[in-house]
Amino acid sequence: MGTSFPNSKTIYVFSLLVLFLASFSSPSEAFANETLTQCLINHSQPSHPIISAINTPAESSFSTVLQSYIRNLRFNTSETPKPTLILTALHESHVQAAIICAQKLSVQMNIRSGGHDYEGISYVSIFSPFFILDMLNFRSVDIDIEAETAWVQAGATLGEVYYGIAAKSKVHGFSASVCPTVSVGGHFSGGGYGNMMRKYGLSVDNIVDAHIINVSGEILDRESMGEDLFWAIRGGGGASFAVILAYKINLVRVPETVTVFNVSKTREQNATEIVYKWEEVAHKLHEDLFIRLTMVVTNGTLTAWFRALFLGDAQRLLSLMSDSFPELGLRSSECIEMSWVESTLYWYDFPIETKVDALLSRTPHVLTHLKRKSDYVKQIIPKDGLELIWKRMIKLDKPRLTFNPYGGKMGEIPANSTPFPHRAGNLWKVQYATDWNVSGEEAARHYIKLTRKLYRYMTPFVSKNPRDAFFNYRDLDLGINHNGDESYEEGKVYGVKYFKDNFDRLVEIKTKVDPANFFRNEQSVPILPP
């Protein structure tokens, strides 16, 4: 696709002076006088024509392109607001043209790299008109095994990253999500956690450089953007500050053989006692061992699932479990040895015999309507509290709970090392998840209400003042920014929950690098009030 990057000493400047000296007409007049399509063409480089990257509603491909990365069917209806166009950029100059024209015509620009986007912020907007800058074509993965680094573009999926690493080495991997269809851009810039975080930290803890395009159309790397902005785009959300082109990551070492298991226990099989023991030990286990706990209700029966990744062989795992968590009763027959890259397939529920190239698929197993929320737990939930939660889950029937343990590396990294603040002091992170297959607003209201009820029931057991939340599990229940005169106050409502004490530093950086608040959305980092 002809994508290239500057070296650390080069800055490409796409002048925007005309934007600040030109028309004083209203946004609606500007948009009427020059269509977005024509503006993009006018600012296209002859060597990289933009016309083939422009998708408008008049074209038959428009719906296919729009729907290709809608992962939440709540936002794939005829009533869902649609973009004016979708620009599937093929070159950096296309991104620069998008930034120029969006400012010139006062059009909201949503940046989409592909992935979860639980609230559809990258492809739906309360602001009108809006268009989508789709980064799906920026998907190269350049591995340097000798240096143990890689440059990965924003539109590449994690599956493509994992596949690329494994093609070069059996003893390297990367700490990121267990969902291979998630793309790099949003995942990395929002934090990026996975089942090796207790050993190697988050994705953002292993990012060493980046290429971005800022509000002035400049292509910058770490040196030219400065350490403040580089800090902000590693956990503060790239879409608030710039367009992310690519990240440079440090690969991590993995053994040739890892071990996985997925063991279930019902309440009748002493699940409450075993879950309580998990609470006590999961964050204290050897950093090579990550055991995720998921509670689901099926036909009125609550089941606790313990899914693990162990960076080592089964014999050593069984020894560790015998010493630290014998209550689970793990048997050797339940342990499966495989390569690290095969474990990424296992965690995504591929059959054991699945070939590794399945990681190259960009389509999720299932597309459904969904609602997600998050929490952090700092104190062990007592047994009677667990029983209360089980009873309420059985009554609600649909929502499920997933606990992701902390400890290890997550307790060693300072809370202000990146914008992601949820480090020491947390025992585990909670995800509330509800999926449904019935379309319509009535069904959505019903299942979202169930999710909110479970979230409310958990109030006594989770963090407080603020009640923390995970930025990559975007949740508009926490607040919406209309980006008007009250932008800072609206942003602070959700901002301190996502970023805690790091919020004010993010606001200061945002105000400095994007003073007109061009890079904005319903939950972006706001600028300081005038």
C-alpha positions in Angstrom: 0.0 0.0 0.0 3.0 2.2 -0.2 3.1 3.2 3.5 6.4 4.6 4.7 7.6 6.3 7.8 10.2 9.0 8.6 13.3 8.3 10.5 13.7 9.9 13.9 15.2 13.1 12.5 12.5 13.8 9.9 9.3 15.6 10.2 6.8 15.9 7.3 4.8 19.1 7.7 1.5 19.5 5.9 0.8 23.2 6.3 -2.5 24.2 7.8 -1.9 27.9 7.7 -4.8 28.5 5.4 -7.1 27.0 8.0 -6.3 29.7 10.4 -6.3 32.6 8.0 -9.2 31.7 5.7 -13.0 31.9 5.8 -14.9 33.3 8.8 -18.1 31.6 7.5 -20.1 29.3 9.7 -19.4 25.6 9.8 -22.6 24.9 7.9 -21.8 27.4 5.2 -18.3 26.0 4.8 -19.6 22.5 4.5 -22.2 23.5 1.9 -19.6 25.5 -0.1 -17.1 22.6 -0.4 -18.1 19.0 0.0 -15.9 16.8 2.1 -15.1 14.5 -0.9 -14.0 17.5 -3.0 -11.9 18.8 -0.2 -10.1 15.5 0.2 -9.4 15.3 -3.5 -8.1 18.8 -3.5 -5.6 18.0 -0.8 -4.6 14.6 -2.2 -1.0 14.2 -3.4 -0.8 13.2 -7.2 1.6 10.4 -6.3 -1.0 8.9 -3.9 -4.5 9.7 -5.2 -7.2 9.5 -2.6 -10.3 8.9 -4.7 -10.1 5.1 -4.3 -10.1 5.4 -0.5 -13.3 7.5 -0.4 -16.5 5.5 0.3 -19.7 7.5 0.2 -23.3 6.3 0.9 -24.0 6.5 -2.9 -21.6 3.6 -3.5 -22.5 -0.1 -3.1 -19.4 -0.7 -1.0 -20.3 1.8 1.7 -22.4 -0.5 3.9 -19.9 -3.3 3.6 -17.0 -1.1 4.7 -19.1 0.5 7.5 -20.3 -2.8 8.9 -16.9 -4.6 8.5 -15.7 -3.5 12.0 -19.0 -3.0 13.8 -18.5 -5.5 16.6 -21.5 -4.5 18.7 -24.8 -5.1 16.8 -26.5 -2.5 18.9 -25.0 0.0 16.6 -25.8 -1.8 13.3 -29.3 -0.7 12.8 -31.1 1.5 10.3 -31.6 4.1 13.0 -27.9 4.3 13.9 -26.4 7.7 12.8 -24.3 7.1 9.6 -21.1 8.9 8.6 -21.0 11.3 5.7 -18.3 9.1 4.2 -15.6 6.6 5.2 -12.0 7.2 4.3 -10.1 4.0 4.2 -6.7 5.7 4.1 -4.0 4.0 2.0 -1.2 6.5 2.7 -0.1 9.0 5.4 -1.0 11.8 3.0 -4.6 10.6 3.1 -4.7 10.9 6.9 -3.2 14.4 6.6 -5.9 15.4 4.1 -8.6 14.1 6.4 -7.2 16.2 9.3 -7.1 19.3 7.1 -10.6 18.9 5.7 -12.2 18.0 8.9 -10.9 21.2 10.4 -11.6 23.3 7.4 -15.2 22.1 7.1 -15.9 21.7 10.9 -16.7 18.0 10.4 -16.3 15.6 13.3 -13.7 12.9 12.4 -14.0 9.5 14.1 -10.8 7.4 14.0 -11.3 3.6 13.6 -8.6 1.0 13.7 -11.0 -2.0 14.4 -11.7 -4.1 17.4 -14.0 -4.2 20.4 -15.1 -0.5 20.7 -17.9 -1.6 23.1 -19.8 1.7 22.7 -19.2 2.3 19.0 -17.4 5.6 19.5 -15.1 5.1 16.5 -18.0 4.7 14.0 -21.0 6.4 15.6 -21.3 9.9 16.8 -23.7 12.3 18.5 -22.0 15.1 16.5 -23.2 15.8 13.0 -21.9 15.7 10.4 -19.2 13.2 11.0 -17.0 10.9 8.9 -14.8 7.9 9.7 -11.1 7.8 9.1 -10.6 4.0 8.9 -7.1 2.8 9.5 -7.7 -0.8 8.4 -5.2 -0.6 5.6 -2.4 0.3 7.9 -1.7 -3.2 9.0 2.0 -4.1 8.5 3.9 -6.0 11.2 7.6 -5.6 10.9 9.5 -8.0 13.3 13.2 -7.6 14.2 14.0 -10.7 16.2 17.6 -9.8 16.7 16.7 -6.5 18.3 13.6 -8.1 20.0 11.4 -5.3 18.7 8.6 -4.8 16.2 6.9 -1.9 14.4 3.1 -2.7 14.2 0.7 -0.4 12.4 -2.6 0.7 14.0 -4.9 -1.3 11.8 -3.1 -4.6 12.3 -4.9 -7.1 14.5 -3.3 -8.7 17.5 -3.7 -12.0 15.7 -1.6 -10.7 12.9 1.0 -9.5 15.4 1.1 -12.9 17.2 1.3 -14.7 13.9 4.1 -12.5 12.7 6.1 -13.0 15.9 5.7 -16.7 15.9 6.7 -16.9 12.2 10.1 -15.5 13.3 10.6 -17.1 16.7 9.4 -19.9 19.0 10.6 -18.1 22.1 9.1 -14.6 21.7 5.6 -13.2 22.2 3.9 -10.0 23.3 1.7 -9.0 26.3 -1.7 -8.0 24.9 -5.3 -9.1 24.6 -6.6 -12.7 24.4 -8.9 -11.5 21.5 -6.9 -11.8 18.3 -9.4 -9.8 16.2 -8.7 -6.6 18.2 -6.6 -4.0 16.4 -3.5 -2.4 17.7 -4.5 1.2 17.5 -7.1 1.4 20.2 -5.9 -1.6 22.2 -2.4 -0.3 22.7 -3.3 3.4 23.2 -5.8 2.6 25.9 -3.6 0.3 27.9 -3.8 -3.2 26.5 -3.9 -6.0 29.0 -3.8 -9.7 28.6 -2.8 -13.0 30.3 0.9 -12.2 30.5 0.4 -8.9 32.4 1.5 -10.4 35.7 4.8 -11.3 34.1 5.4 -8.5 31.6 2.9 -5.7 32.4 0.5 -4.2 29.9 1.0 -3.5 26.2 1.8 0.1 27.0 4.6 -0.9 29.4 6.4 -2.4 26.4 6.0 0.4 23.8 9.2 2.2 23.1 8.3 4.5 20.1 5.4 5.6 17.9 4.5 7.3 14.7 1.6 9.7 14.8 0.1 12.6 12.8 -0.8 15.5 15.0 -3.4 18.3 14.6 -1.0 20.3 12.4 -0.6 17.4 10.0 3.0 16.6 11.1 4.2 13.0 11.2 6.1 12.7 14.5 8.0 10.0 16.3 8.9 9.8 20.0 11.8 12.2 19.7 9.9 14.9 17.8 6.6 14.6 19.6 8.3 14.9 23.0 8.0 12.7 26.1 4.8 14.3 27.4 2.8 13.4 24.3 4.5 10.0 24.1 3.4 9.4 27.7 -0.2 10.4 26.9 -0.7 8.0 23.9 0.4 5.0 26.0 -2.8 4.5 28.0 -4.6 7.9 27.6 -6.2 7.0 24.3 -4.6 8.0 21.1 -7.8 9.4 19.6 -7.7 12.3 22.0 -4.3 13.5 20.8 -3.5 12.5 17.3 -3.9 9.8 14.7 -1.8 6.8 15.6 0.1 5.3 12.6 2.2 2.7 14.3 3.8 1.6 17.6 7.2 0.1 18.2 7.1 -2.6 20.8 9.6 -4.6 22.8 8.9 -8.3 22.3 8.9 -10.5 25.4 10.5 -13.9 26.0 8.3 -17.0 26.3 9.2 -20.6 26.8 8.9 -23.1 23.9 6.3 -24.9 26.0 3.4 -23.3 27.9 0.5 -24.9 29.7 -3.2 -24.1 29.7 -6.2 -25.4 31.5 -9.9 -24.5 31.8 -11.6 -26.0 34.8 -15.2 -25.5 36.0 -16.8 -25.7 39.4 -20.5 -25.3 40.3 -21.9 -24.2 43.6 -22.7 -27.9 44.3 -19.0 -28.6 43.7 -18.0 -26.1 46.4 -17.5 -23.2 44.0 -17.9 -20.6 46.8 -15.0 -22.0 48.8 -12.8 -22.4 45.8 -13.6 -18.9 44.5 -12.8 -17.5 47.9 -9.5 -19.3 47.9 -8.8 -17.9 44.4 -9.4 -14.4 45.8 -6.7 -15.1 48.4 -4.1 -16.5 46.1 -4.6 -15.4 42.5 -2.7 -12.1 42.9 0.0 -13.8 44.9 0.8 -16.7 42.6 4.0 -17.0 40.7 4.1 -14.3 38.0 4.4 -17.1 35.3 0.8 -18.1 36.2 -2.4 -16.2 35.3 -5.8 -17.7 36.3 -8.8 -15.8 35.0 -12.1 -16.5 36.8 -15.4 -16.2 35.0 -18.8 -16.8 36.6 -21.8 -17.6 34.4 -25.4 -18.7 34.9 -26.8 -21.4 32.7 -30.4 -22.7 33.3 -30.4 -21.4 36.8 -27.0 -22.9 37.7 -24.0 -20.8 38.5 -20.6 -22.1 37.3 -17.2 -20.7 38.0 -14.6 -21.2 35.2 -10.9 -21.1 36.0 -8.9 -20.5 32.8 -5.1 -20.3 33.0 -2.0 -19.6 31.1 1.3 -20.9 32.6 4.6 -20.0 31.1 6.1 -23.4 31.7 5.5 -27.1 31.4 2.7 -29.1 33.1 4.8 -30.7 35.7 6.0 -27.4 37.1 2.5 -26.0 36.9 1.0 -29.0 38.9 3.7 -28.5 41.5 2.9 -24.8 41.9 -0.9 -25.5 42.1 -0.4 -28.2 44.7 1.5 -25.7 46.9 -0.5 -22.6 46.3 -4.0 -23.5 45.1 -4.8 -27.2 45.9 -8.4 -26.4 46.5 -9.0 -26.3 42.8 -8.0 -30.0 42.6 -6.2 -29.5 39.2 -5.4 -32.9 37.5 -2.7 -33.6 35.0 -5.3 -34.7 32.5 -6.7 -31.1 32.6 -3.3 -29.6 31.7 -2.5 -29.1 28.0 1.0 -28.3 26.8 1.5 -26.2 23.6 3.4 -23.4 22.1 2.7 -19.8 23.2 1.2 -18.9 19.8 -1.1 -22.0 20.0 -2.2 -20.8 23.5 -3.5 -17.6 21.9 -5.8 -19.7 19.8 -6.8 -21.8 22.8 -7.8 -18.6 24.8 -10.0 -17.5 21.9 -11.8 -20.9 22.0 -10.4 -22.3 18.8 -10.3 -26.1 18.8 -7.0 -27.6 19.8 -6.1 -28.8 16.3 -6.6 -25.3 14.7 -3.8 -24.2 12.5 -1.9 -21.0 13.6 -2.9 -19.1 10.4 -6.4 -18.8 11.9 -4.9 -15.9 13.7 -4.9 -14.0 10.4 -8.7 -13.9 10.3 -10.1 -10.5 11.2 -13.6 -11.7 11.9 -14.8 -12.6 15.4 -16.3 -16.0 16.1 -19.6 -14.4 17.0 -21.2 -11.0 16.4 -23.8 -10.1 19.0 -25.5 -7.2 20.8 -23.6 -6.4 24.0 -23.0 -4.2 27.0 -19.8 -4.1 29.0 -18.8 -2.4 32.3 -15.8 -2.6 34.5 -14.6 -2.3 38.1 -11.6 -2.9 40.3 -11.5 -4.8 43.5 -9.1 -3.9 46.3 -10.3 -6.1 49.2 -11.3 -9.7 49.2 -15.0 -10.3 49.0 -16.2 -12.3 52.0 -17.9 -15.7 51.5 -21.4 -14.3 52.4 -20.8 -11.5 49.9 -20.0 -14.1 47.2 -23.1 -16.0 48.0 -25.1 -12.8 47.7 -23.6 -12.1 44.3 -24.4 -15.6 43.1 -28.0 -15.3 44.2 -28.4 -12.0 42.4 -26.7 -13.3 39.3 -29.0 -16.3 39.2 -32.0 -14.0 39.5 -30.7 -11.7 36.7 -29.7 -14.8 34.6 -27.9 -13.2 31.7 -24.9 -11.1 32.9 -21.6 -12.8 33.6 -18.7 -11.7 35.7 -15.0 -12.1 34.8 -12.2 -11.4 37.3 -8.7 -10.8 36.0 -6.0 -11.1 38.7 -3.3 -8.6 39.4 -0.1 -8.9 41.3 3.3 -9.6 39.9 4.6 -7.0 37.5 1.3 -5.0 37.8 2.1 -4.2 41.4 5.7 -3.1 40.6 5.0 -0.4 38.0 4.2 3.1 39.4 0.7 4.4 38.8 2.0 7.5 36.9 4.5 5.7 34.6 1.8 5.7 32.0 -1.8 7.2 32.0 -3.1 3.8 33.0 -3.2 4.2 36.8 -4.6 0.9 38.0 -1.5 -0.8 39.4 -0.5 -1.7 43.0 -3.4 -2.0 45.4 -5.7 -3.8 43.0 -6.4 -7.5 43.5 -8.3 -7.9 40.2 -10.3 -6.2 37.5 -13.9 -7.0 36.9 -15.7 -7.2 33.6 -19.5 -7.2 33.5 -20.7 -8.8 30.2 -24.1 -9.3 28.7 -24.7 -10.6 25.2 -28.1 -11.0 23.5 -29.3 -11.9 20.0 -32.6 -10.1 19.9 -32.7 -6.8 17.9 -34.5 -3.7 18.8 -34.5 -0.9 21.4 -36.7 -2.8 23.9 -34.4 -5.8 24.1 -31.4 -3.4 24.4 -33.0 -1.5 27.3 -33.8 -4.8 29.0 -30.3 -6.3 28.9 -28.5 -3.1 29.5 -30.7 -2.7 32.6 -29.7 -6.2 33.8 -26.0 -5.3 33.4 -26.4 -2.1 35.3 -28.2 -3.9 38.1 -25.4 -6.3 38.6 -22.9 -3.4 38.5 -25.0 -1.7 41.2 -25.1 -4.9 43.3 -21.3 -5.0 43.3 -21.0 -1.5 44.7 -20.0 -2.6 48.3 -17.2 -4.8 47.0 -15.3 -2.5 44.6 -13.2 0.6 44.5 -14.6 3.9 45.7 -14.0 7.6 45.5 -13.6 7.3 42.6 -15.1 4.0 41.5 -12.4 3.1 39.0 -13.0 1.9 35.4 -10.9 0.5 32.6 -10.6 2.9 29.6 -10.4 0.1 27.1 -13.8 -1.2 28.4 -15.4 2.1 27.3 -18.7 2.7 29.1 -20.8 5.7 28.3 -22.8 5.2 31.5 -19.9 6.9 33.2 -20.5 10.2 31.4 -20.7 11.8 27.9 -18.8 14.9 26.8 -20.7 17.2 24.5 -17.5 19.2 23.9 -19.1 22.5 24.6 -18.5 25.1 27.2 -18.7 22.5 30.0 -16.3 20.1 28.3 -13.7 20.0 31.1 -16.3 19.4 33.8 -18.1 16.7 31.7 -14.7 15.1 31.0 -13.7 15.0 34.6 -16.7 12.9 35.5 -15.5 9.9 33.5 -11.8 11.0 33.3 -11.0 10.5 37.0 -12.6 7.0 36.9 -10.4 6.0 33.9 -7.2 7.8 34.8 -7.5 8.8 38.5 -4.6 11.2 39.4 -3.2 11.1 35.9 -6.3 12.8 34.5 -5.1 16.4 35.1 -1.7 15.7 33.4 -3.6 14.3 30.4 -5.7 17.5 30.2 -2.6 19.7 30.4 -1.0 17.8 27.5 -4.2 17.8 25.5 -4.5 21.5 25.9 -1.0 22.1 24.8 -1.0 19.8 21.7 -4.6 20.2 20.6 -5.8 23.6 22.0 -8.9 23.8 19.7 -10.0 20.3 20.8 -10.0 18.9 17.3 -9.4 15.3 18.3 -12.6 14.7 20.3 -15.3 12.2 20.9 -17.9 11.4 23.5 -15.3 10.4 26.1 -12.2 12.1 24.9 -9.7 13.9 27.1 -10.9 17.5 27.4 -8.9 20.7 27.2 -8.7 23.2 30.1 -11.5 25.8 30.3 -10.6 29.2 29.0 
